Amino acid sequence: MLKKEKATALFAIEKKLHLFAFALVAICLEIFLLADGNSYDLNRSSFVFAFIIFFFLFAVLEYVFYYMIKSWAVPFFSFVPALLLFFLLKSNEKWQAVAFSVLIAVVVRVIFDFMPAKEKVIKYGCFVLVAVALFLRVYWKAFWGDTILDKFLFIALAVLTFSSLQQIIWGRKQVEFPFYYFMLMGLLLIFIPMNQDPIDWSRLEGVFGNAADATAYYLCSVIGDSEYTVGYGSFNATGSRISNSDKLQLVLESVERPYFVYTDSKTGKKMKMRRVLYLAGGKGVDGKALVEWLQFLKDNGIDKEDAEAFSQISKLDVEYVYLDTADEIAPAGAFVLTNQDGSIEKGRSDSRHRKGYKIKTKYLDIDYGSPLLLELFQNPNGALIDRAPMTYQEASDYFLALYNQDLSDVMNASEYDNYVNQTDIYQTYGDTAGISDRMEELASEITAEADNDYLKAKLIEIYLRQYTYNTKAVGGHNPDSDMSTPEGMADIADRFLFETESGYCVHYTSAMVMLLRSIGIPARPVIGYRYSFPFEVQENYVVEANCAHVWPEVYIQNVGWIPFEPTSAYSTAGTYSWHRNETIDPEAENEIQLGIPDMPEVEETTEETYQSTSIQLFKIIGIVVLSIIVLILLIIVITNLIKMIVYKLASPEQKVRIDVGLIKEQLCRKSEEKISDRGLISDYLKLVPEEKREELQKVFDVFYRVEYGDLKNHPVTAEENIKAREVLDSLKSRKQQQLS
């Protein structure tokens, strides 16, 4: 039997127990989601906070139950409202996660109730939780502070750790600080931000020079940013939720203005258009793209003046800052890449590049929103003329005439011939593995009225831009699906297109690539950064992690690779076109209106739905509260019934013990001062009026005879049992009179 003292001792460590349970479940849930949890649409914060709320609720219920029935089985009574709440919530799809948090809360509660050496488990177990949490943060990029849960987790661990350290080191030597002292410290920690960014040691640069900056980089690697890939990533992106970061990634240097100047075709005024730069990672020099671009211009009779209307050769220096990757990151369309070791051809190095690594680039800056170029994309002449590809010498002369650039700086004759004869584009970038029937049907429906591949790609881009941009998105149905395989992209795309209907660049790009492949148009994803230059000329330009981006490139026969922007949060090429040719309407790109189908209908949440949901929630709360009340009443009734039966079947001696115990309990409840049972009758006699003391003294004399006397010769009589019961009843009735 658990006495009241045991119940009080149990709740003496509740404050630590709740923090420990909170941290334990938060960490275990994170491990589960990292291992196999991407297939679950689970809000970590909601789940864990719901868990701790119900954990506290069950603690309160136990506290109530302990004062009604002193039994080891008390913790199991909480299962009644818990199971009822679980099944009521589970029937509603929106609350299924909460339903499971209820069940886990009651199970964990019962486990801790019967756990041996509970205080030691909490004291030393917090160090294990700290180690696991730090491991997940460092090696799995978990708990980065993008949710309030992450902050509360580390606050809870800090409070538990400092309290345990005090108990271990100083607890036996001197008076300990109360636990509330550490709770207050935890409240102060709320105001300290959890930042993913490297510690800014650069303020000490005046004292320590470049050593401070290097210290920041390597120190932050030790405490968690081992690869510095918060922004730039890889095709292993699964489409799960992401958080923005302003971590410094690249520094760009250019002698060119960060904007273009053009003459507005309507007003005739000189206007500025900021430059938008796509930095591709892992591509290196794409010689095939350059060869096809030159052939495309040649087939369409483009001369130097025409080419200048929508393209130019630009130079840019790229310096890696807080980034650790083997990929070469350079402007899309780069045809010359060099580093300190010389020319770069591959898109990926054999070793990782660290802070300070620099690349010098030359790239073809193309205005993909130019109305003149858009017209050529839709009606290329390559398929209409009978011609052989340009020879290496012809291509060299043409490249020099258009851009005053030697082709020999990019490739030799043998490499050029290999690019011309390369015919695996459709095979390599046309893989349709994993595409669902409904994706094929959707792609056909979107492009039904288009008569050329460029227009089909443009229509799919326009269609996808109807979807909602959302960084708190989910990936594919399979948690292992990512952008590294066609199957992975198809899975991400299918769920995005027909179920979640919201996402970010990973989802948009996966969808566009696979929709195009389903209708026979090669497409590929490109990963890197999208950077919009400021209007002010600067010595250098900073690219932060939140500029990280993924976009699709589409292969158009007789044209080559063309980038598109289906992600609705970013503007398309037509928006930042240079508009250099004043004779062509700059809004021509926006005139494509070929019956774009509407998105799949989404069930709208109406006011009636909110009301019905609220009503249902109140019903659930009402049912659960009613179940708790009924349970308490049952406990009272059953307890009293059991007491009556036990008393009825008890021997005269046992009845005296029961009655005296109840008399003492009544006197203690009535007393305003706290009474501890020292076994002295005088402590209790002074609590009753003078006229009642003689009767009470006789009952206590019988009790002492039962405990210490000769019962064989002086057994308890029926009259003595009746007298003890009368005294007890008189005390109860006297209490009722006082209350009334």
C-alpha positions in Angstrom: 0.0 0.0 0.0 1.3 3.5 -0.9 0.8 5.9 2.0 0.3 9.6 1.7 3.9 10.2 2.5 5.0 8.1 -0.5 2.6 10.1 -2.7 4.1 13.3 -1.4 7.7 12.0 -2.0 6.6 11.0 -5.5 5.6 14.5 -6.4 8.6 16.1 -4.8 10.6 15.3 -8.0 7.8 16.0 -10.5 9.4 19.2 -11.6 12.6 17.4 -12.7 10.6 14.4 -14.0 8.5 16.6 -16.4 11.7 18.2 -17.9 13.3 14.8 -18.2 10.3 13.2 -19.9 10.0 16.2 -22.3 13.6 15.9 -23.3 13.5 12.1 -23.6 10.5 12.1 -25.9 11.7 15.0 -28.0 15.0 13.2 -28.7 13.5 9.8 -29.3 11.0 11.3 -31.7 13.8 13.0 -33.6 15.7 9.7 -33.9 12.6 8.0 -35.1 12.0 10.7 -37.8 15.6 10.6 -38.9 15.5 6.8 -39.2 12.1 6.3 -40.8 10.0 9.2 -40.1 9.8 11.2 -43.3 6.9 9.1 -44.4 4.9 10.6 -41.5 3.4 14.1 -41.7 4.2 14.8 -38.1 4.7 18.2 -36.5 7.4 17.6 -34.0 6.6 20.6 -31.8 2.9 19.9 -31.6 3.5 16.2 -30.8 6.0 16.8 -28.0 4.1 19.7 -26.4 0.9 17.7 -26.5 2.8 14.8 -24.9 4.0 16.9 -22.0 0.6 18.5 -21.4 -1.0 15.1 -21.2 1.9 13.8 -19.1 1.2 16.6 -16.6 -2.6 15.9 -16.7 -2.0 12.3 -15.8 0.2 13.4 -13.0 -2.6 15.6 -11.6 -5.1 12.7 -11.9 -2.7 10.4 -10.0 -2.3 13.0 -7.3 -6.1 13.1 -7.0 -6.4 9.3 -7.0 -3.7 8.8 -4.4 -5.8 10.7 -1.9 -8.8 8.5 -2.6 -7.3 5.1 -2.7 -3.8 4.3 -1.4 -2.8 1.5 -3.7 0.0 0.6 -6.0 -2.6 0.3 -8.9 -3.4 4.0 -8.8 -1.2 4.9 -11.9 -3.2 2.5 -14.0 -6.4 4.4 -13.4 -5.2 7.0 -15.8 -5.5 4.5 -18.7 -9.3 4.9 -18.6 -9.4 8.6 -19.7 -6.3 8.1 -21.8 -7.7 5.3 -23.9 -11.0 7.1 -24.3 -9.2 10.3 -25.4 -7.1 8.3 -27.8 -10.0 6.7 -29.6 -12.0 9.9 -29.8 -9.1 11.9 -31.2 -7.9 9.1 -33.5 -11.2 9.2 -35.4 -10.3 12.7 -36.6 -7.5 12.7 -39.1 -6.3 16.1 -38.0 -5.8 15.0 -34.4 -4.2 11.5 -35.0 -0.8 12.7 -33.9 -2.2 14.2 -30.7 -4.0 10.9 -30.1 -0.8 9.0 -30.1 0.8 11.6 -27.9 -1.9 10.9 -25.3 -1.1 7.2 -25.4 2.6 7.7 -25.2 2.2 10.1 -22.3 0.2 7.7 -20.2 2.6 4.8 -20.9 5.7 6.9 -20.1 3.9 8.1 -17.0 3.3 4.6 -15.7 6.8 3.5 -16.6 8.3 6.3 -14.4 5.8 5.5 -11.6 7.2 2.0 -11.2 10.8 2.8 -12.2 13.3 1.8 -9.5 15.8 4.5 -8.4 13.9 7.1 -10.4 15.9 10.0 -8.9 19.2 8.4 -9.9 17.9 7.8 -13.4 17.0 11.4 -13.8 20.3 12.6 -12.2 22.6 10.6 -14.5 20.3 10.1 -17.4 20.3 13.8 -18.3 24.0 13.5 -19.3 23.1 10.7 -21.7 20.3 12.8 -23.2 22.7 15.8 -23.6 25.3 13.6 -25.4 22.6 12.2 -27.8 21.2 15.6 -28.5 24.6 17.0 -29.3 25.4 14.1 -31.5 22.1 14.6 -33.5 22.9 18.3 -33.8 26.5 17.8 -35.0 26.2 14.8 -37.3 22.5 14.9 -38.4 21.8 18.6 -38.4 18.9 18.1 -36.0 17.8 20.6 -33.3 19.1 23.6 -35.2 16.8 26.1 -33.5 14.3 26.4 -36.4 11.4 25.6 -34.0 10.6 26.6 -30.5 10.8 22.9 -29.5 14.6 22.9 -30.2 15.2 25.9 -27.8 13.0 24.4 -25.1 14.8 21.1 -25.4 18.2 22.5 -24.8 16.9 24.7 -22.0 15.4 21.7 -20.3 18.7 19.8 -20.7 20.7 22.7 -19.4 18.5 23.0 -16.3 18.7 19.3 -15.6 22.4 19.1 -16.2 23.3 22.0 -13.9 21.0 20.7 -11.2 22.5 17.2 -11.5 26.1 18.5 -11.5 25.3 20.4 -8.3 24.0 17.2 -6.6 27.0 15.1 -7.7 29.8 17.6 -6.9 28.6 19.8 -4.1 25.3 18.2 -2.9 26.9 16.4 0.1 29.3 19.1 1.1 27.1 22.1 1.4 23.6 23.3 1.1 22.3 22.9 -2.4 20.6 25.7 -4.5 16.9 24.9 -4.8 15.8 23.5 -8.1 13.8 26.7 -8.8 17.1 28.6 -9.0 17.9 26.5 -12.1 14.4 26.9 -13.5 14.9 30.7 -13.3 18.2 30.3 -15.1 16.3 28.4 -17.8 13.8 31.2 -18.2 16.7 33.6 -18.9 18.0 31.2 -21.5 14.8 31.7 -23.5 16.1 35.2 -24.5 19.4 33.9 -25.9 19.0 33.1 -29.7 19.8 29.7 -31.1 21.7 30.6 -34.3 23.0 28.4 -37.0 25.4 31.0 -38.2 29.1 30.7 -37.5 30.3 32.7 -34.4 31.3 36.1 -35.6 34.9 36.4 -34.5 35.6 39.0 -37.1 35.1 41.8 -34.6 38.3 40.8 -33.1 40.1 41.0 -36.4 41.8 44.3 -35.4 43.5 42.4 -32.6 44.0 38.9 -34.0 43.9 39.6 -37.8 43.0 36.8 -40.1 43.6 34.2 -37.3 40.2 35.2 -35.8 38.3 34.5 -39.0 40.0 31.2 -39.4 39.3 30.3 -35.8 35.6 31.0 -36.3 35.5 28.7 -39.3 37.2 25.7 -37.7 35.7 26.3 -34.2 32.2 26.2 -35.7 33.1 23.0 -37.5 33.9 21.4 -34.2 30.6 22.5 -32.6 28.3 21.4 -35.4 28.9 22.9 -38.8 31.3 20.3 -40.1 30.4 20.7 -43.7 28.8 24.2 -44.0 26.1 23.1 -46.3 23.1 24.8 -44.7 22.3 26.5 -48.1 24.0 24.7 -50.9 23.3 21.0 -50.8 23.1 18.1 -53.3 20.6 16.0 -55.2 20.0 14.0 -52.1 17.4 16.7 -51.1 14.2 14.9 -50.2 11.8 17.8 -50.1 11.3 17.8 -46.4 10.9 21.0 -44.4 13.8 23.5 -44.6 14.7 26.7 -42.7 16.1 29.9 -44.0 19.6 30.9 -43.1 21.7 34.0 -43.8 24.9 32.1 -43.4 27.6 33.5 -45.7 28.4 31.1 -48.5 30.1 32.9 -51.4 31.6 36.3 -52.2 31.4 37.4 -55.9 33.7 40.0 -57.5 32.9 41.6 -60.8 34.0 44.8 -62.6 30.6 44.9 -64.4 27.7 46.9 -63.2 25.1 44.9 -61.2 22.3 46.1 -63.5 21.5 46.6 -67.1 20.3 49.8 -68.7 17.6 49.6 -71.4 15.2 51.9 -73.1 11.6 51.2 -72.2 9.7 50.5 -75.4 6.6 52.4 -74.2 7.9 55.5 -72.4 11.3 55.8 -74.2 13.0 56.3 -70.9 16.3 54.8 -69.8 15.6 52.1 -67.2 17.7 49.9 -64.9 17.1 46.2 -64.6 19.0 44.4 -61.9 21.0 41.4 -62.9 19.9 37.9 -61.8 22.6 35.3 -61.7 22.2 31.5 -61.5 25.3 29.8 -59.9 25.3 26.1 -60.8 27.1 23.6 -58.7 28.8 20.4 -60.0 28.5 21.2 -63.7 31.8 22.6 -64.6 32.3 23.6 -68.2 29.3 22.4 -70.3 31.0 22.2 -73.7 28.0 20.5 -75.3 25.7 23.4 -74.3 28.1 25.9 -75.8 28.4 24.0 -79.1 24.7 23.7 -79.5 24.2 27.4 -78.7 26.6 28.4 -81.4 24.9 26.1 -83.9 21.5 27.4 -82.9 22.6 31.0 -83.5 24.2 30.1 -86.8 21.1 28.2 -88.1 19.0 31.3 -87.4 21.3 33.7 -89.0 22.2 35.7 -85.9 25.0 38.2 -86.3 27.0 40.1 -83.8 24.4 42.9 -83.4 21.6 40.5 -82.9 23.6 38.4 -80.4 24.3 41.5 -78.3 20.6 42.1 -77.9 20.2 39.0 -75.7 23.7 37.7 -74.8 27.2 38.8 -73.7 30.4 37.4 -72.3 30.8 38.2 -68.6 33.5 37.6 -66.1 33.1 36.8 -62.4 35.4 35.7 -59.5 33.8 33.3 -57.0 35.3 32.9 -53.5 34.1 30.2 -51.1 33.5 31.4 -47.6 31.5 29.3 -45.1 31.1 26.4 -47.5 32.7 23.0 -47.5 32.1 21.0 -50.7 34.0 19.4 -53.6 31.6 20.9 -56.2 32.8 23.7 -58.4 30.2 26.5 -58.2 30.2 28.8 -61.1 27.7 30.9 -63.2 25.4 28.8 -65.4 26.8 28.9 -68.9 30.4 29.0 -67.8 32.9 28.1 -70.5 36.2 29.0 -68.8 36.9 28.0 -65.2 40.3 28.4 -63.6 41.7 28.1 -60.0 45.2 28.5 -58.5 46.1 25.2 -60.1 45.0 26.1 -63.6 42.0 25.2 -65.8 39.0 23.4 -64.4 37.0 21.0 -66.6 35.1 18.7 -64.2 32.2 19.9 -62.1 33.5 18.2 -59.0 37.0 18.1 -57.4 38.6 15.0 -55.9 38.8 16.9 -52.5 36.7 19.3 -50.6 37.2 23.0 -51.1 37.6 25.0 -47.9 37.2 28.7 -47.0 39.2 31.0 -49.3 39.0 28.7 -52.4 38.6 30.9 -55.5 37.5 30.3 -59.1 37.8 32.8 -62.0 35.1 32.4 -64.6 34.0 33.4 -68.0 30.4 32.7 -68.9 27.8 33.3 -71.5 25.2 35.7 -69.9 22.0 35.1 -71.8 18.7 37.0 -71.6 16.3 34.1 -71.7 13.4 36.5 -71.4 14.3 38.4 -74.6 11.3 38.6 -76.9 13.6 38.0 -79.9 15.1 34.9 -78.3 11.7 33.6 -77.3 10.5 33.8 -80.9 13.6 31.8 -82.0 13.0 29.2 -79.3 9.5 28.5 -80.6 10.5 28.4 -84.2 14.1 27.3 -84.6 15.4 26.9 -88.1 17.6 24.0 -87.5 14.9 21.5 -88.4 13.9 23.4 -91.6 17.3 23.7 -93.3 19.4 21.1 -94.9 22.8 21.7 -93.3 25.7 19.8 -91.8 27.0 20.9 -88.4 29.7 23.6 -88.3 33.3 22.4 -88.4 35.6 23.3 -85.6 37.2 26.0 -87.6 33.8 27.5 -88.6 32.6 27.4 -85.0 35.8 29.1 -83.9 35.4 31.9 -86.5 31.8 32.3 -85.6 32.4 32.5 -81.8 35.1 35.0 -82.4 32.9 37.1 -84.7 30.0 37.1 -82.2 31.8 37.5 -78.9 35.4 38.2 -79.7 36.3 35.0 -77.9 38.6 32.2 -79.0 36.9 28.7 -78.9 40.4 27.2 -78.4 40.3 28.6 -74.9 37.4 26.3 -74.2 37.9 23.1 -76.3 40.1 21.6 -79.0 38.9 20.1 -82.3 38.6 16.6 -80.9 36.5 17.7 -78.0 34.3 19.7 -80.3 33.7 16.7 -82.6 32.7 14.6 -79.6 30.2 17.2 -78.5 28.7 17.5 -82.0 28.3 13.7 -82.2 27.0 13.2 -78.7 23.5 11.7 -79.1 22.7 10.4 -75.6 20.7 13.4 -74.4 17.3 11.8 -74.7 18.6 8.6 -73.1 20.4 10.2 -70.2 17.9 13.0 -69.4 14.7 11.3 -70.6 14.4 8.5 -68.0 10.7 8.2 -67.0 11.1 5.7 -64.2 8.6 6.2 -61.4 6.2 8.5 -63.3 2.6 7.8 -62.4 -0.3 7.6 -64.8 -1.9 10.7 -63.4 1.4 12.6 -64.0 1.4 11.5 -67.6 -2.3 12.5 -68.0 -1.6 15.9 -66.4 1.4 16.7 -68.6 -0.6 15.8 -71.8 -3.5 17.9 -70.6 -1.3 21.0 -69.9 0.5 20.8 -73.3 -2.4 19.7 -75.4 -2.6 22.9 -77.5 1.1 23.5 -77.8 2.8 22.9 -81.2 6.5 23.0 -80.2 8.6 21.8 -77.3 9.5 25.2 -75.9 5.9 26.2 -75.7 5.1 22.9 -73.9 7.8 23.6 -71.4 6.6 27.1 -70.9 3.0 25.9 -70.3 4.2 23.5 -67.7 6.2 26.2 -66.0 3.1 28.5 -65.9 0.9 25.7 -64.6 3.3 24.9 -61.7 3.6 28.5 -60.7 0.0 28.2 -59.5 1.1 26.1 -56.6 1.8 27.5 -53.1 5.4 28.1 -52.1 6.0 26.6 -48.7 9.3 25.7 -47.0 7.6 23.6 -44.3 6.7 21.0 -46.8 7.1 17.2 -47.0 8.9 15.0 -49.5 7.6 12.0 -51.4 5.6 9.1 -50.2 8.8 7.1 -49.7 11.0 8.9 -47.1 14.1 7.8 -49.0 13.0 9.5 -52.3 15.3 12.3 -53.3 16.4 14.2 -56.5 19.3 11.9 -57.3 17.1 9.4 -59.2 14.2 9.7 -61.6 12.1 7.5 -59.2 12.8 9.8 -56.3 11.9 12.9 -58.3 8.8 11.3 -59.6 7.7 10.4 -56.1 8.3 13.9 -54.8 6.5 15.3 -57.8 3.5 13.1 -57.6 2.8 13.9 -53.9 3.4 17.6 -54.6 1.2 17.8 -57.6 -1.8 15.9 -56.4 -1.8 15.9 -52.6 0.1 18.5 -50.7 0.0 21.1 -53.5 2.7 23.2 -51.8 6.4 23.1 -51.6 9.6 24.8 -52.5 12.2 24.6 -55.4 12.9 20.9 -54.9 9.2 20.1 -55.4 8.7 22.5 -58.4 11.8 21.3 -60.2 11.1 17.6 -59.6 7.6 18.1 -61.0 8.7 20.1 -64.1 11.5 17.7 -64.9 9.4 14.6 -64.7 6.3 16.1 -66.4 8.5 17.0 -69.3 10.1 13.6 -69.5 6.7 12.0 -69.5 5.9 13.7 -72.8 9.3 12.9 -74.4 11.2 16.2 -73.6 14.6 15.7 -71.9 15.0 17.7 -68.7 17.4 17.8 -65.8 17.6 19.5 -62.4 20.4 22.0 -61.6 21.4 22.9 -58.0 23.2 26.0 -56.8 22.2 29.6 -56.0 20.0 32.2 -57.5 21.4 35.7 -56.7 19.8 39.1 -57.4 22.4 41.8 -57.6 21.7 45.1 -55.8 21.4 48.3 -57.8 24.4 49.8 -56.1 27.9 49.1 -57.4 29.9 47.3 -54.7 33.4 46.0 -54.4 32.1 42.5 -53.9 28.7 40.8 -53.5 27.7 38.4 -50.8 25.7 35.3 -51.5 24.0 33.9 -48.4 22.6 30.4 -47.7 19.0 31.5 -48.3 19.9 32.1 -52.0 20.3 28.3 -52.4 18.1 27.1 -55.2 17.2 24.2 -57.6 15.8 24.9 -61.0 15.1 22.8 -64.2 16.9 22.9 -67.6 15.0 21.7 -70.6 16.5 20.4 -73.8 14.9 21.8 -76.9 15.7 20.1 -80.2 17.9 22.4 -82.5 18.2 24.9 -79.6 19.9 23.2 -76.6 19.5 23.6 -72.9 17.2 26.3 -71.6 16.6 27.1 -67.9 13.1 27.7 -66.5 11.7 29.0 -63.3 8.6 27.1 -62.1 9.0 28.0 -58.4 6.3 30.5 -57.7 8.4 32.5 -55.1 10.8 33.6 -57.9 10.3 35.7 -61.0 10.7 34.2 -64.5 13.2 35.3 -67.0 10.7 37.6 -68.7 10.5 39.7 -65.6 14.2 40.6 -65.5 14.8 40.7 -69.3 17.2 43.3 -70.6 14.6 44.6 -73.2 17.5 45.7 -75.4 15.5 45.4 -78.6 13.0 48.3 -78.5 11.1 47.1 -81.6 9.7 44.0 -79.9 7.0 44.1 -77.2 8.8 43.2 -73.9 5.6 41.6 -72.6 5.4 39.0 -75.4 6.3 36.2 -73.0 3.2 36.9 -70.9 0.9 36.4 -73.9 0.9 32.6 -73.7 -2.7 31.8 -72.9 -3.3 28.3 -74.3 -5.9 26.9 -71.9 -3.7 26.2 -68.8 -5.8 23.7 -66.8 -6.7 24.5 -63.2 -4.9 22.8 -60.3 -6.7 19.9 -58.7 -9.4 21.1 -56.5 -8.5 21.5 -52.8 -11.1 21.1 -50.1 -11.6 24.6 -48.8 -11.9 25.0 -45.0 -15.2 26.9 -44.5 -16.5 28.6 -41.4 -18.9 25.7 -41.0 -16.0 23.3 -40.9 -14.3 25.3 -38.2 -17.4 25.4 -36.2 -18.0 21.7 -36.5 -14.4 21.0 -35.6 -14.7 23.2 -32.6 -18.0 21.5 -31.6 -16.4 18.1 -32.0 -13.4 19.2 -29.9 -15.7 20.5 -27.1 -17.6 17.2 -27.2 -14.3 15.3 -26.8 -13.3 17.4 -23.9 -16.7 17.1 -22.3 -16.7 13.3 -22.7 -13.2 13.0 -21.2 -14.0 15.3 -18.3 -17.2 13.3 -17.7 -15.3 10.1 -17.8 -12.8 11.4 -15.2 -15.7 12.5 -12.9 -17.4 9.1 -13.3 -14.1 7.4 -12.6 -13.6 9.5 -9.4 -17.1 8.7 -8.3 -16.6 5.0 -9.0 -13.3 5.1 -7.0 -15.1 6.7 -4.1 -18.1 4.3 -4.2 -16.0 1.2 -4.7 -13.5 2.3 -2.0 -16.3 2.9 0.5 -17.9 -0.4 -0.5 -14.7 -2.3 0.0 -14.1 -0.6 3.4 -17.6 -1.6 4.5 -17.1 -5.2 3.4 -13.6 -5.3 5.1 -15.1 -3.8 8.3 -18.0 -6.2 8.2 -15.7 -9.2 7.9 -13.1 -8.0 10.4 -12.6 -9.4 13.8 -13.4 -7.2 16.9 -9.8 -6.4 17.3 -9.4 -5.4 13.6 -12.5 -3.2 13.9 -11.0 -1.3 16.8 -7.8 -0.7 14.8 -9.8 0.6 11.8 -12.1 2.8 14.0 -9.2 4.3 15.9 -7.3 5.0 12.6 -10.4 6.8 11.2 -10.8 8.7 14.5 -7.3 10.0 14.3 -7.8 10.9 10.7 -10.9 12.9 11.5 -9.2 14.8 14.3 -6.2 15.7 12.1 -8.5 17.0 9.3 -10.4 19.1 11.9 -7.3 20.5 13.4 -5.9 23.8 12.2 -2.4 22.8 13.3 -0.4 20.0 11.7 -0.4 16.9 13.9 2.2 14.1 13.5 1.3 10.7 15.1 3.8 10.2 17.9 1.7 7.4 19.5 0.7 9.7 22.4 -3.0 9.9 23.3 -2.6 13.4 24.7 -1.8 14.7 21.2 -5.3 13.8 20.1 -7.3 14.3 23.3 -6.6 18.0 23.3 -8.3 18.3 19.9 -11.7 17.5 21.3 -14.0 19.3 23.7 -13.7 18.5 27.4 -17.0 16.6 27.5 -15.9 14.2 24.8 -12.4 13.4 26.2 -13.6 10.7 28.6 -15.3 8.7 25.8 -12.3 9.1 23.5 -10.0 8.0 26.3 -12.0 4.7 26.8 -11.7 4.0 23.1 -8.0 4.6 23.1 -7.7 2.3 26.2 -9.3 -0.5 24.2 -6.9 0.2 21.3 -3.9 -0.1 23.5 -5.2 -3.3 25.0 -5.5 -4.7 21.5 -2.0 -3.6 20.6 -0.2 -4.4 23.8 -2.6 -6.2 26.2 -3.7 -9.7 27.0 -6.5 -10.4 24.5 -6.9 -14.0 25.6 -8.1 -13.0 29.0 -9.5 -9.7 28.1 -11.0 -9.9 24.5 -12.7 -7.0 22.8 -16.4 -7.0 23.5 -19.2 -6.1 21.1 -20.1 -3.2 23.4 -16.6 -1.8 23.0 -16.8 -2.0 19.2 -20.2 -0.2 19.3 -18.7 2.5 21.5 -15.8 3.1 19.2 -18.1 3.4 16.2 -20.4 5.8 18.1 -17.4 8.1 18.9 -16.3 8.1 15.3 -19.9 8.9 14.1 -20.2 11.7 16.6 -16.9 13.2 15.3 -18.2 13.0 11.7 -21.6 14.5 12.6 -19.9 17.3 14.6 -17.7 18.1 11.6 -20.8 18.3 9.4 -22.5 20.6 11.8 -19.5 22.9 11.8 -19.5 23.0 8.0 -23.2 23.8 7.9 
